[in-house]
Amino acid sequence: PVLEKHDREQVEVYCYANVQHPDYVTARLQQKVEAWRDIHGLSEDQASALIRADAMDVLVNLDGHTDAGITLFARRNAPVQVSYLGYVNTTGLSSVDYLLTDRISEPDTFFDIETEPRQTRQRFHSERLVSLGDTFFTYRPPDTDIQPAALPAAANGDVTFGSFNKAPKLNAGVLDLWAAVLRATPDSRLLLQGRMFSTQHGKDKIAEHF
């Protein structure tokens, strides 16, 4: 929806895609923009040269620190650089000028780009916070009609909780809370999935805490 709603008389959209396995979503997005640059497999120097050659006015980071692309923003490849959509926290980079957010993610911080922000959450960010109002997400449900499976607890008689979060998010406070939930829910189980659990050491470390 973001790509579709741009005024083509005012905005040209170039996408720099670091996609290892393109699919039907990739193909659909390619049809919504003026130029699609595949930078997968390029070095940082090569990707930076490509962006600079295209002479972007505004470069938008859509994945925060998830991918190595964040270092392209440290190189200041455009005069205005923005963080949006894929990462709701600060990048910590002085080279990223703005973070698009909303009143839910950043409560008590509601202003537009023309006004001076109140000194609330702003002090925790290297970027200038720009609120889009009630939400910064733009979402359209997928075309496929996916129906949820039957509730396992209805047949098994016990509840299985699950978390697919990365290890850095599983601090002692989180694990202590989960342990309390499990103790309060008879015969319940907790299913964890993540890279850290692919090794016996990772499994033992979590089990030891519980």
N, C-alpha and C positions, 0 to 999 in steps of 0.2 A: 504493500500500500504506500509506503514512503516513496518508493521509486515512481510509482504510477501517478502520484498526486503532484509531483514537481511540475511547475509551469515551464514548459519547454521553450517558451519565449524568453525566459529569464535565467534558466539554469541548464547547464550541460552536466550530465552525470557520467563520470568515469569510474569503473570498478577495478580494483586491484585485488585479484582473487588468488589466495594461496590454498587452492583446493587440490588435495591429493587424488580424490576419487570423484570426479564430476558426475552428477546424476540429473534427473529430470528437473529438480529444483534449480540447479545451476543453469540448465538450458532455459528455464522460464525467466530467470532473472536477467540473463543475457539479452533477452528481447525487450527489456524495460529501460535500457540505458544507451547512451550514445557510443560508448566504447567500453570494451571488456579486455582487461589486461591480465593474462595468466602469468603470475610471478612465481608459481610453484617451481622449485628447483633453481631459482635465480639466487645469486649471492646478494648480500645487502647492498654492495656497491652497484650491482647491476639494477636492482629494483629501485634504488634511489635515483640512479641516472634516468630510468624510464619515467619516474614520477616527475622529476625536474624537467625533462624534455616535454612532457605534456603541459607544463606550466599551470599547475593547479592553483586556484585562489584559496580554496578551503579544502583541507584534507581531514577526513573523518575516520577515526579509529572505531571499529565495530566489535572488537573482541578483547579489549583491555590487555591483560598480561597472559591471556590464554595461549597465545601463539607468539612466535618470535618476532612478529611484525611490529611489536611495540617499539623495538629498537629503531625502526624506520622513522618513528616520530621523534625520537631523541636526536635525530639528524636534522630536524627542521627542514623537511622537504617541501613545505608550503608556508606562505606568510601567516596563514591562520590555520590552527590545528585544533580539532575538537574531539572529545571522547563522548560516545553515545551508544546506547542500546544494549551492547553486549556485556558491559561491566559497570556496575552502579556505584563503585567507589572511586576514590582518587587514583590517578595513575602515578602520582608522585613526581611527575615530570614537569619541570618549569617550561618545557618546550610545548606542552599542551595547554592551549589558552583557555578553553571553555569545556565545561562538563554539562551536558544537557540532562536535567533531572526533573523532579516533580515534588509536589507538596507532601507526598507519602514517603518517598525515599529521603527527602531532606525537609522534615517538618520545620515550620516557622521560618522557612527561607523561600519567600515567594517574591520574585521581582523579575523585571525584564532587562534586556541587555542595555537599555538606556539609563537605568537608574543605579545608584550606588547600593550594593547589597548590605543588608543589616549584618552586623558582626555576630552571627550565630554559628551555624555549622561551617561557614566559609573558612574559618581558621584551620579546619582540618583538611583542606584541599589545596593542592598546588594550582588548580585551575579556578577560573572564575565560574561560579555556579549560575546557571541560567535555567530557571524553572519553566516547564511547559504547562504548568497548571495541575490538573488532577492526575495525569499520568503521562509518562514519556514513552510508554509502550504503544506500538501500533501492531495490532494482531488481527489476523484473519484465519479462521479455522481451516484446517486442511480439507481438500476436496474429498478425501476418502472418508467413508462412514465406519469408524472404528467403534465397536461396541465393547464395553467392559466385560470381562469374564465373570463367572459366578463367584460369589464371595466364599473363599475357602473356609473361613471361620464358621459359616453356616453348616458345612458338612463335617468339619474336623472337631468343632467344639472348642477350639482355642484360637487365639489371635496371633498372627505373625506380623510384626513390625518390620519395616525395611528402611535402609538408608544407603544411597549410592554416592555419598559425598566423598571428597578427597580427604586424605589424611590430615592436612594442616587444619581442617575445620573441626576435627574431633579432639577438642581439648578436654581437660579433666572435668570442667564444669558440665560440658555436654554429656560425657560418659556417665558422670554421677547422676545426672537427671534421667538418662535412659535406664540406668540400673534401678532407680526408684520407680520408674514406670513399669518395668518388668516385675519387680517385687509386688507391685500393687495390682498386677493383672495375672491371676493364677494360670499356670501352664502356658504362658505366652512365650514366644520366641522372637529373636531379633536376627534378621538377615542383613548382612553387610556385604557390599560389593565395592571393590576399588582396587587400584593397582597394588596398594600396600598389602592386601590380603593374598596376593599371588605367591608370597613367600611364607615359609613357616615362621620366620622371625616376626613378620608383621602380624600374623595370626596370634602368636604367643604374646606379643606386646599388648594387644587389645584384650585378650582373654585374662591376662594377669591383672589388668586394671579392674575388670569386672569382678 
